[in-house]
Amino acid sequence: MTDLTRLTIAGARDGLKKGDFSARELTSAHIAELEAARALNAYIVETPDQALRMADKADQRLKEGDAPGLCGIPLAIKDLFCTEGVLSTAGSHILNGFRPRYESTVTANLWRDGAVMLGKVNMDEFAMGSSNEHSHYGPVKNPWRAKGSDQDLVPGGSSGGSAASVAAHIAMGATGTDTGGSIRQPAALTGIVGMKPTYGRCSRWGVVAFASSLDHPGPFGRTVRDTAIMLGSMAGYDAKDSTSVNRPVPDYEAGLGKGVKGMKIGVPKEYRTDGMPEEIDALWQKGIDWLRDQGAEIVVVSLPHTKYALPAYYIVAPAEASSNLARYDGVRYGLREKVDGGGLDDMYEATRAAGFGDEVKRRILIGTYVLSAGYYDAYYLKAQKVRTLIANDFHSVFKKVDALLTPTAPNAAFPLGDKLDDPLAMYFNDVFTVPANLAGVPAISVPAGLTGDGLPLGLQVIGKAFDEETVFTVGQAIEDAADFTAKPEAWWRD
Protein backbone atom coordinates (compact mmCIF):
# COMPACT_ATOMS: atom_id res chain seq x y z
CA MET A 1 0.00 0.00 0.00
CA THR A 2 1.15 3.56 -0.72
CA ASP A 3 2.45 5.47 2.30
CA LEU A 4 -0.87 7.01 3.27
CA THR A 5 0.69 10.08 4.86
CA ARG A 6 2.27 11.04 1.52
CA LEU A 7 -1.06 11.45 -0.25
CA THR A 8 -2.64 14.79 -1.03
CA ILE A 9 -6.16 15.50 0.21
CA ALA A 10 -7.45 15.08 -3.35
CA GLY A 11 -5.58 11.78 -3.74
CA ALA A 12 -6.77 10.46 -0.39
CA ARG A 13 -10.35 11.45 -1.15
CA ASP A 14 -10.25 9.49 -4.41
CA GLY A 15 -8.63 6.48 -2.72
CA LEU A 16 -11.24 6.45 0.05
CA LYS A 17 -14.09 6.56 -2.43
CA LYS A 18 -12.57 3.70 -4.45
CA GLY A 19 -12.09 1.65 -1.29
CA ASP A 20 -8.31 1.42 -1.63
CA PHE A 21 -8.07 2.05 2.13
CA SER A 22 -10.38 3.09 4.94
CA ALA A 23 -10.62 6.36 6.84
CA ARG A 24 -9.52 4.44 9.95
CA GLU A 25 -6.39 3.22 8.16
CA LEU A 26 -5.64 6.71 6.88
CA THR A 27 -6.16 8.23 10.32
CA SER A 28 -4.11 5.53 12.09
CA ALA A 29 -1.20 6.17 9.73
CA HIS A 30 -1.24 9.86 10.61
CA ILE A 31 -1.54 9.20 14.34
CA ALA A 32 1.55 6.98 14.18
CA GLU A 33 3.41 9.61 12.17
CA LEU A 34 2.59 12.48 14.53
CA GLU A 35 3.60 10.41 17.55
CA ALA A 36 6.98 9.92 15.89
CA ALA A 37 7.29 13.66 15.24
CA ARG A 38 6.83 15.08 18.74
CA ALA A 39 10.30 16.63 18.52
CA LEU A 40 8.71 19.28 16.29
CA ASN A 41 6.39 20.35 19.14
CA ALA A 42 3.68 20.95 16.53
CA TYR A 43 0.74 19.66 18.59
CA ILE A 44 -0.48 21.06 21.90
CA VAL A 45 -3.22 18.44 22.23
CA GLU A 46 -3.39 15.08 20.42
CA THR A 47 -6.85 13.53 20.12
CA PRO A 48 -6.22 10.00 18.76
CA ASP A 49 -9.31 8.35 20.30
CA GLN A 50 -11.61 11.07 19.02
CA ALA A 51 -9.90 10.93 15.62
CA LEU A 52 -10.56 7.20 15.29
CA ARG A 53 -14.21 7.64 16.29
CA MET A 54 -14.57 10.34 13.64
CA ALA A 55 -12.82 8.10 11.11
CA ASP A 56 -15.23 5.26 11.83
CA LYS A 57 -18.17 7.60 11.23
CA ALA A 58 -16.54 8.69 7.98
CA ASP A 59 -16.17 5.06 6.90
CA GLN A 60 -19.85 4.53 7.54
CA ARG A 61 -20.72 7.56 5.40
CA LEU A 62 -18.42 6.30 2.65
CA LYS A 63 -20.11 2.90 2.80
CA GLU A 64 -23.53 4.53 2.51
CA GLY A 65 -22.45 6.70 -0.42
CA ASP A 66 -22.81 9.90 1.63
CA ALA A 67 -19.25 11.18 1.36
CA PRO A 68 -18.51 14.92 1.00
CA GLY A 69 -15.06 15.93 -0.26
CA LEU A 70 -13.34 15.92 3.13
CA CYS A 71 -14.93 12.72 4.43
CA GLY A 72 -12.27 10.75 6.29
CA ILE A 73 -9.49 13.35 5.79
CA PRO A 74 -7.29 13.83 8.93
CA LEU A 75 -6.69 17.51 9.74
CA ALA A 76 -4.83 19.56 12.34
CA ILE A 77 -6.72 22.45 13.96
CA LYS A 78 -4.97 25.63 15.05
CA ASP A 79 -5.52 26.08 18.78
CA LEU A 80 -7.25 29.40 18.14
CA PHE A 81 -10.39 27.53 17.01
CA CYS A 82 -12.71 26.50 19.83
CA THR A 83 -13.46 22.78 19.73
CA GLU A 84 -16.23 21.41 21.91
CA GLY A 85 -14.91 19.53 24.94
CA VAL A 86 -11.28 19.74 23.74
CA LEU A 87 -8.67 22.00 25.34
CA SER A 88 -8.52 25.30 23.46
CA THR A 89 -5.76 27.61 24.70
CA ALA A 90 -4.77 30.05 21.91
CA GLY A 91 -1.22 29.11 22.92
CA SER A 92 -1.65 31.01 26.19
CA HIS A 93 -1.35 30.10 29.85
CA ILE A 94 -4.31 32.35 30.65
CA LEU A 95 -6.65 29.85 28.94
CA ASN A 96 -5.26 26.96 30.95
CA GLY A 97 -7.90 24.24 31.28
CA PHE A 98 -10.45 25.92 28.98
CA ARG A 99 -12.63 23.35 27.21
CA PRO A 100 -15.38 25.10 25.25
CA ARG A 101 -18.99 23.92 25.37
CA TYR A 102 -19.39 24.86 21.70
CA GLU A 103 -17.71 24.37 18.33
CA SER A 104 -16.37 27.13 16.10
CA THR A 105 -18.34 27.53 12.89
CA VAL A 106 -15.34 26.71 10.70
CA THR A 107 -14.55 23.44 12.48
CA ALA A 108 -18.26 22.55 12.63
CA ASN A 109 -18.34 22.95 8.85
CA LEU A 110 -15.34 20.63 8.51
CA TRP A 111 -16.91 17.97 10.77
CA ARG A 112 -20.18 18.30 8.82
CA ASP A 113 -18.19 17.32 5.72
CA GLY A 114 -16.67 14.30 7.45
CA ALA A 115 -13.18 15.58 8.27
CA VAL A 116 -11.22 14.02 11.15
CA MET A 117 -9.49 15.99 13.93
CA LEU A 118 -6.01 14.72 14.81
CA GLY A 119 -5.54 17.39 17.48
CA LYS A 120 -4.93 21.05 18.25
CA VAL A 121 -1.68 22.54 16.96
CA ASN A 122 0.72 25.02 18.48
CA MET A 123 0.79 28.73 17.69
CA ASP A 124 2.10 32.09 18.85
CA GLU A 125 0.12 33.17 21.89
CA PHE A 126 -3.17 34.75 20.77
CA ALA A 127 -1.73 34.67 17.22
CA MET A 128 0.76 37.41 18.05
CA GLY A 129 4.03 36.55 16.35
CA SER A 130 5.83 35.69 13.14
CA SER A 131 7.97 32.78 14.33
CA ASN A 132 5.88 30.61 16.70
CA GLU A 133 8.32 31.32 19.49
CA HIS A 134 5.71 33.19 21.57
CA SER A 135 3.77 30.15 22.75
CA HIS A 136 3.25 29.11 26.35
CA TYR A 137 3.87 25.55 25.10
CA GLY A 138 7.27 26.29 23.62
CA PRO A 139 8.43 26.97 20.07
CA VAL A 140 7.50 24.84 17.08
CA LYS A 141 10.46 23.63 15.03
CA ASN A 142 10.42 23.90 11.26
CA PRO A 143 10.64 20.46 9.58
CA TRP A 144 13.18 22.02 7.19
CA ARG A 145 16.86 22.52 7.94
CA ALA A 146 19.54 24.21 5.88
CA LYS A 147 21.85 21.94 3.92
CA GLY A 148 24.46 20.35 6.13
CA SER A 149 23.09 22.01 9.27
CA ASP A 150 21.39 20.64 12.37
CA GLN A 151 20.28 24.09 13.55
CA ASP A 152 16.60 24.36 14.40
CA LEU A 153 14.66 26.94 12.38
CA VAL A 154 11.38 28.74 12.99
CA PRO A 155 8.33 27.60 10.98
CA GLY A 156 6.92 31.12 10.78
CA GLY A 157 3.92 32.31 12.71
CA SER A 158 1.51 32.62 14.16
CA SER A 159 0.20 29.40 12.59
CA GLY A 160 3.54 27.61 12.93
CA GLY A 161 2.09 24.35 14.26
CA SER A 162 -0.41 24.21 11.39
CA ALA A 163 2.28 24.77 8.76
CA ALA A 164 4.78 22.38 10.35
CA SER A 165 2.20 19.60 10.70
CA VAL A 166 1.31 19.76 6.99
CA ALA A 167 4.94 20.08 5.86
CA ALA A 168 6.00 17.12 8.03
CA HIS A 169 3.09 14.95 6.80
CA ILE A 170 1.58 14.63 10.26
CA ALA A 171 -1.69 16.11 8.97
CA MET A 172 -3.13 16.23 5.46
CA GLY A 173 -4.27 19.81 5.90
CA ALA A 174 -4.74 22.32 8.68
CA THR A 175 -6.75 25.35 9.67
CA GLY A 176 -4.99 28.62 10.32
CA THR A 177 -5.77 32.27 10.89
CA ASP A 178 -4.16 35.23 9.15
CA THR A 179 -4.23 38.64 10.85
CA GLY A 180 -1.09 40.09 9.25
CA GLY A 181 0.30 37.11 7.36
CA SER A 182 -0.04 34.24 9.81
CA ILE A 183 -1.11 31.72 7.14
CA ARG A 184 0.92 32.86 4.15
CA GLN A 185 4.25 33.55 5.87
CA PRO A 186 4.53 30.15 7.65
CA ALA A 187 3.36 28.44 4.44
CA ALA A 188 6.26 30.09 2.59
CA LEU A 189 8.78 29.16 5.30
CA THR A 190 7.73 25.49 5.33
CA GLY A 191 7.25 24.86 1.60
CA ILE A 192 3.47 24.40 1.52
CA VAL A 193 0.38 26.31 0.32
CA GLY A 194 -1.49 28.74 2.56
CA MET A 195 -4.66 30.61 1.60
CA LYS A 196 -6.11 33.74 3.23
CA PRO A 197 -9.63 34.24 1.86
CA THR A 198 -11.54 37.51 1.68
CA TYR A 199 -12.55 39.03 5.01
CA GLY A 200 -16.04 37.75 5.79
CA ARG A 201 -15.73 34.61 3.63
CA CYS A 202 -15.04 32.32 6.64
CA SER A 203 -16.83 32.84 9.92
CA ARG A 204 -14.83 34.10 12.89
CA TRP A 205 -17.42 32.78 15.37
CA GLY A 206 -15.69 30.51 17.86
CA VAL A 207 -12.23 31.71 16.81
CA VAL A 208 -10.40 33.39 19.69
CA ALA A 209 -10.08 37.04 18.67
CA PHE A 210 -6.79 38.88 18.19
CA ALA A 211 -7.75 41.88 16.00
CA SER A 212 -11.36 41.47 14.96
CA SER A 213 -11.26 43.59 11.80
CA LEU A 214 -8.15 41.81 10.52
CA ASP A 215 -8.56 38.12 11.51
CA HIS A 216 -9.08 35.76 8.56
CA PRO A 217 -9.52 31.97 9.06
CA GLY A 218 -8.16 29.94 6.16
CA PRO A 219 -6.60 26.61 5.09
CA PHE A 220 -3.16 25.05 4.70
CA GLY A 221 -2.45 22.23 2.25
CA ARG A 222 0.40 20.75 0.27
CA THR A 223 -1.18 21.75 -3.06
CA VAL A 224 -3.37 24.56 -4.37
CA ARG A 225 -6.10 22.00 -5.07
CA ASP A 226 -6.06 20.81 -1.47
CA THR A 227 -6.51 24.34 -0.12
CA ALA A 228 -9.36 24.89 -2.60
CA ILE A 229 -11.09 21.75 -1.33
CA MET A 230 -10.65 22.84 2.29
CA LEU A 231 -11.82 26.40 1.72
CA GLY A 232 -14.96 25.11 0.02
CA SER A 233 -15.84 23.38 3.28
CA MET A 234 -14.67 26.10 5.71
CA ALA A 235 -16.39 29.05 4.01
CA GLY A 236 -20.00 30.11 4.20
CA TYR A 237 -22.37 32.62 5.71
CA ASP A 238 -22.86 32.53 9.46
CA ALA A 239 -25.54 34.61 11.17
CA LYS A 240 -23.59 34.32 14.44
CA ASP A 241 -20.75 36.43 12.95
CA SER A 242 -21.82 40.01 12.20
CA THR A 243 -18.93 40.36 9.71
CA SER A 244 -19.83 37.21 7.77
CA VAL A 245 -20.87 37.99 4.18
CA ASN A 246 -24.01 36.35 2.84
CA ARG A 247 -23.05 35.29 -0.67
CA PRO A 248 -22.77 31.85 -2.31
CA VAL A 249 -19.56 29.83 -1.93
CA PRO A 250 -18.29 28.76 -5.35
CA ASP A 251 -16.94 25.28 -6.08
CA TYR A 252 -13.32 26.39 -5.86
CA GLU A 253 -11.93 23.04 -6.96
CA ALA A 254 -14.12 22.94 -10.07
CA GLY A 255 -12.76 26.34 -11.06
CA LEU A 256 -9.17 25.13 -11.20
CA GLY A 257 -7.39 24.39 -14.45
CA LYS A 258 -8.61 27.42 -16.41
CA GLY A 259 -5.10 28.75 -16.91
CA VAL A 260 -3.93 32.37 -16.98
CA LYS A 261 -3.96 32.99 -20.71
CA GLY A 262 -5.41 36.43 -21.36
CA MET A 263 -5.19 37.52 -17.72
CA LYS A 264 -3.49 40.72 -16.65
CA ILE A 265 -1.14 40.16 -13.71
CA GLY A 266 0.06 43.20 -11.79
CA VAL A 267 3.58 43.51 -10.36
CA PRO A 268 3.56 46.22 -7.66
CA LYS A 269 6.82 48.16 -7.75
CA GLU A 270 6.59 49.04 -4.04
CA TYR A 271 7.19 45.42 -3.03
CA ARG A 272 10.90 45.69 -3.86
CA THR A 273 12.28 46.60 -0.45
CA ASP A 274 15.74 47.77 0.52
CA GLY A 275 17.99 44.85 1.39
CA MET A 276 15.69 42.19 -0.07
CA PRO A 277 17.79 39.07 -0.74
CA GLU A 278 18.71 38.57 -4.39
CA GLU A 279 17.31 35.02 -4.24
CA ILE A 280 13.83 36.34 -3.46
CA ASP A 281 13.99 39.02 -6.14
CA ALA A 282 15.18 36.41 -8.67
CA LEU A 283 12.36 34.04 -7.72
CA TRP A 284 9.84 36.85 -8.14
CA GLN A 285 11.19 37.51 -11.64
CA LYS A 286 10.99 33.80 -12.38
CA GLY A 287 7.33 33.80 -11.30
CA ILE A 288 6.67 36.74 -13.62
CA ASP A 289 8.30 34.83 -16.50
CA TRP A 290 6.27 31.69 -15.73
CA LEU A 291 2.99 33.58 -15.96
CA ARG A 292 4.04 35.46 -19.08
CA ASP A 293 5.05 32.16 -20.73
CA GLN A 294 1.55 30.82 -19.98
CA GLY A 295 -0.10 33.71 -21.81
CA ALA A 296 -0.63 36.30 -19.08
CA GLU A 297 0.07 39.97 -19.66
CA ILE A 298 2.41 41.43 -17.04
CA VAL A 299 1.62 44.99 -15.92
CA VAL A 300 3.80 47.04 -13.57
CA VAL A 301 1.46 48.77 -11.11
CA SER A 302 1.74 51.08 -8.13
CA LEU A 303 0.29 50.69 -4.63
CA PRO A 304 1.62 54.02 -3.32
CA HIS A 305 0.60 53.65 0.32
CA THR A 306 2.26 50.24 0.78
CA LYS A 307 5.11 51.74 2.79
CA TYR A 308 2.62 52.82 5.46
CA ALA A 309 0.97 49.41 5.78
CA LEU A 310 3.25 47.90 8.42
CA PRO A 311 3.18 50.89 10.84
CA ALA A 312 -0.59 51.26 10.37
CA TYR A 313 -1.08 47.56 11.07
CA TYR A 314 1.00 47.70 14.25
CA ILE A 315 -1.29 50.45 15.55
CA VAL A 316 -4.66 49.00 14.52
CA ALA A 317 -3.94 45.38 15.51
CA PRO A 318 -2.63 46.05 19.05
CA ALA A 319 -5.47 48.53 19.64
CA GLU A 320 -8.06 45.88 18.83
CA ALA A 321 -6.09 43.27 20.80
CA SER A 322 -6.02 45.43 23.93
CA SER A 323 -9.82 45.59 23.77
CA ASN A 324 -10.35 41.91 22.92
CA LEU A 325 -8.01 40.61 25.61
CA ALA A 326 -9.66 42.63 28.37
CA ARG A 327 -12.10 39.71 28.78
CA TYR A 328 -9.39 37.44 30.26
CA ASP A 329 -9.71 38.30 33.92
CA GLY A 330 -9.62 34.99 35.77
CA VAL A 331 -13.30 35.16 36.72
CA ARG A 332 -15.28 33.04 34.23
CA TYR A 333 -12.81 30.57 32.71
CA GLY A 334 -9.15 29.77 32.33
CA LEU A 335 -6.38 30.66 34.73
CA ARG A 336 -7.08 32.26 38.11
CA GLU A 337 -4.24 33.33 40.37
CA LYS A 338 -5.09 33.43 44.07
CA VAL A 339 -3.89 36.44 46.03
CA ASP A 340 -3.87 35.96 49.81
CA GLY A 341 -5.59 38.87 51.46
CA GLY A 342 -6.04 40.69 48.16
CA GLY A 343 -9.15 42.00 46.52
CA LEU A 344 -10.69 41.54 43.08
CA ASP A 345 -8.33 44.01 41.39
CA ASP A 346 -5.34 42.18 42.87
CA MET A 347 -6.64 38.89 41.44
CA TYR A 348 -7.09 40.51 38.00
CA GLU A 349 -3.57 41.89 38.08
CA ALA A 350 -1.96 38.66 39.26
CA THR A 351 -3.88 36.51 36.77
CA ARG A 352 -3.05 38.70 33.77
CA ALA A 353 0.58 39.06 34.84
CA ALA A 354 1.00 35.29 35.12
CA GLY A 355 -1.24 34.37 32.21
CA PHE A 356 0.02 36.56 29.39
CA GLY A 357 3.45 36.20 27.78
CA ASP A 358 5.84 39.06 27.04
CA GLU A 359 4.79 39.64 23.42
CA VAL A 360 1.10 39.74 24.33
CA LYS A 361 1.82 42.19 27.16
CA ARG A 362 3.83 44.35 24.75
CA ARG A 363 0.96 44.55 22.28
CA ILE A 364 -1.66 45.21 24.98
CA LEU A 365 0.46 48.10 26.23
CA ILE A 366 0.91 49.50 22.72
CA GLY A 367 -2.80 49.15 22.01
CA THR A 368 -3.86 50.75 25.27
CA TYR A 369 -1.47 53.64 24.62
CA VAL A 370 -2.72 54.42 21.10
CA LEU A 371 -6.33 54.33 22.30
CA SER A 372 -5.71 56.55 25.32
CA ALA A 373 -6.93 60.11 25.68
CA GLY A 374 -4.74 62.51 23.77
CA TYR A 375 -3.28 59.86 21.49
CA TYR A 376 -6.38 58.34 19.84
CA ASP A 377 -6.51 60.97 17.07
CA ALA A 378 -2.75 61.09 16.59
CA TYR A 379 -2.30 57.34 16.22
CA TYR A 380 -5.37 55.13 15.94
CA LEU A 381 -7.58 57.46 13.91
CA LYS A 382 -4.71 58.31 11.57
CA ALA A 383 -3.89 54.61 11.12
CA GLN A 384 -7.50 53.92 10.16
CA LYS A 385 -7.33 56.68 7.54
CA VAL A 386 -4.14 55.14 6.14
CA ARG A 387 -5.89 51.77 6.07
CA THR A 388 -8.62 53.27 3.90
CA LEU A 389 -6.01 54.66 1.50
CA ILE A 390 -4.36 51.23 1.25
CA ALA A 391 -7.71 49.58 0.50
CA ASN A 392 -8.37 52.24 -2.15
CA ASP A 393 -4.99 51.45 -3.75
CA PHE A 394 -6.03 47.83 -4.22
CA HIS A 395 -9.48 48.84 -5.47
CA SER A 396 -7.92 51.11 -8.11
CA VAL A 397 -5.33 48.58 -9.23
CA PHE A 398 -7.90 45.81 -9.63
CA LYS A 399 -9.68 47.93 -12.23
CA LYS A 400 -6.59 47.34 -14.40
CA VAL A 401 -5.43 43.82 -13.52
CA ASP A 402 -6.93 40.46 -12.50
CA ALA A 403 -4.42 39.61 -9.76
CA LEU A 404 -1.08 40.67 -8.28
CA LEU A 405 2.14 38.67 -7.92
CA THR A 406 4.61 39.43 -5.11
CA PRO A 407 7.06 37.60 -2.83
CA THR A 408 5.41 36.16 0.28
CA ALA A 409 8.12 36.89 2.84
CA PRO A 410 11.33 38.96 2.86
CA ASN A 411 13.43 35.98 3.99
CA ALA A 412 13.52 32.21 4.32
CA ALA A 413 13.21 30.42 7.67
CA PHE A 414 15.67 31.75 10.25
CA PRO A 415 17.18 30.14 13.39
CA LEU A 416 15.17 29.89 16.60
CA GLY A 417 15.98 32.88 18.80
CA ASP A 418 17.54 34.86 15.97
CA LYS A 419 15.07 37.78 16.11
CA LEU A 420 13.50 37.40 19.54
CA ASP A 421 15.38 40.37 20.98
CA ASP A 422 14.48 42.67 18.09
CA PRO A 423 10.70 43.10 17.80
CA LEU A 424 10.99 45.46 14.80
CA ALA A 425 13.04 42.90 12.83
CA MET A 426 10.43 40.27 13.72
CA TYR A 427 7.55 42.53 12.65
CA PHE A 428 9.27 43.13 9.27
CA ASN A 429 8.50 39.49 8.38
CA ASP A 430 4.96 40.68 7.64
CA VAL A 431 5.95 43.46 5.22
CA PHE A 432 4.56 41.72 2.09
CA THR A 433 1.51 40.14 3.72
CA VAL A 434 0.01 42.89 5.91
CA PRO A 435 -1.43 45.06 3.07
CA ALA A 436 -3.86 42.32 1.98
CA ASN A 437 -5.17 42.07 5.56
CA LEU A 438 -5.72 45.81 5.85
CA ALA A 439 -7.65 45.70 2.56
CA GLY A 440 -9.45 42.42 3.37
CA VAL A 441 -8.65 40.89 -0.04
CA PRO A 442 -7.76 37.22 -0.71
CA ALA A 443 -4.17 36.05 -1.09
CA ILE A 444 -2.33 32.75 -1.38
CA SER A 445 1.28 31.66 -0.88
CA VAL A 446 2.61 28.93 -3.17
CA PRO A 447 6.02 27.23 -2.76
CA ALA A 448 8.11 28.19 -5.77
CA GLY A 449 11.78 27.51 -5.11
CA LEU A 450 14.67 26.94 -2.71
CA THR A 451 17.44 29.14 -1.39
CA GLY A 452 21.05 28.17 -1.95
CA ASP A 453 20.88 26.58 1.51
CA GLY A 454 17.96 24.41 0.43
CA LEU A 455 15.19 26.26 2.29
CA PRO A 456 11.78 26.92 0.71
CA LEU A 457 10.58 30.26 -0.63
CA GLY A 458 7.05 31.23 -1.62
CA LEU A 459 5.35 33.54 -4.08
CA GLN A 460 2.14 35.37 -3.18
CA VAL A 461 -0.90 35.94 -5.40
CA ILE A 462 -3.33 38.67 -4.29
CA GLY A 463 -6.80 39.00 -5.81
CA LYS A 464 -9.99 41.05 -5.79
CA ALA A 465 -12.41 40.74 -2.88
CA PHE A 466 -14.42 37.50 -3.14
CA ASP A 467 -12.51 36.43 -6.25
CA GLU A 468 -10.74 33.49 -4.66
CA GLU A 469 -11.27 31.53 -7.90
CA THR A 470 -8.80 33.76 -9.77
CA VAL A 471 -6.33 33.61 -6.89
CA PHE A 472 -6.46 29.79 -6.96
CA THR A 473 -6.13 29.78 -10.78
CA VAL A 474 -3.01 31.97 -10.76
CA GLY A 475 -1.64 30.07 -7.77
CA GLN A 476 -2.03 26.80 -9.63
CA ALA A 477 -0.25 28.27 -12.66
CA ILE A 478 2.70 29.14 -10.39
CA GLU A 479 2.54 25.69 -8.80
CA ASP A 480 2.55 23.92 -12.17
CA ALA A 481 5.49 25.95 -13.47
CA ALA A 482 7.55 25.73 -10.27
CA ASP A 483 7.02 21.96 -9.96
CA PHE A 484 8.09 22.20 -6.33
CA THR A 485 8.65 18.63 -5.15
CA ALA A 486 11.31 19.15 -2.47
CA LYS A 487 10.60 17.69 0.96
CA PRO A 488 12.32 18.13 4.32
CA GLU A 489 14.40 15.22 5.58
CA ALA A 490 12.75 13.56 8.58
CA TRP A 491 15.50 14.45 11.07
CA TRP A 492 12.91 14.45 13.88
CA ARG A 493 12.78 10.64 13.71
CA ASP A 494 16.39 10.33 14.91
Secondary structure as UniProt FT lines:
FT   HELIX           4..6
FT   HELIX           9..18
FT   HELIX           23..35
FT   TURN            36..37
FT   HELIX           38..40
FT   STRAND          43..46
FT   HELIX           48..64
FT   TURN            69..72
FT   STRAND          74..78
FT   TURN            79..80
FT   TURN            84..85
FT   TURN            90..91
FT   HELIX           93..95
FT   TURN            96..97
FT   HELIX           105..112
FT   TURN            113..114
FT   STRAND          116..121
FT   HELIX           125..127
FT   TURN            136..137
FT   TURN            147..148
FT   HELIX           160..167
FT   TURN            168..169
FT   STRAND          173..178
FT   TURN            182..183
FT   HELIX           184..190
FT   STRAND          193..196
FT   TURN            199..201
FT   TURN            205..206
FT   TURN            212..214
FT   STRAND          216..221
FT   HELIX           224..234
FT   TURN            239..240
FT   TURN            242..243
FT   TURN            252..257
FT   TURN            261..262
FT   STRAND          264..268
FT   HELIX           269..271
FT   TURN            274..275
FT   HELIX           278..293
FT   TURN            294..295
FT   STRAND          297..301
FT   TURN            304..305
FT   HELIX           306..308
FT   HELIX           309..324
FT   HELIX           325..327
FT   TURN            340..341
FT   HELIX           344..355
FT   HELIX           358..370
FT   TURN            373..375
FT   HELIX           376..381
FT   HELIX           382..397
FT   TURN            398..400
FT   STRAND          403..407
FT   TURN            416..417
FT   TURN            420..421
FT   HELIX           423..427
FT   HELIX           428..430
FT   TURN            431..433
FT   HELIX           434..439
FT   STRAND          443..450
FT   TURN            452..453
FT   STRAND          456..463
FT   TURN            465..466
FT   HELIX           468..482
FT   HELIX           491..493
//
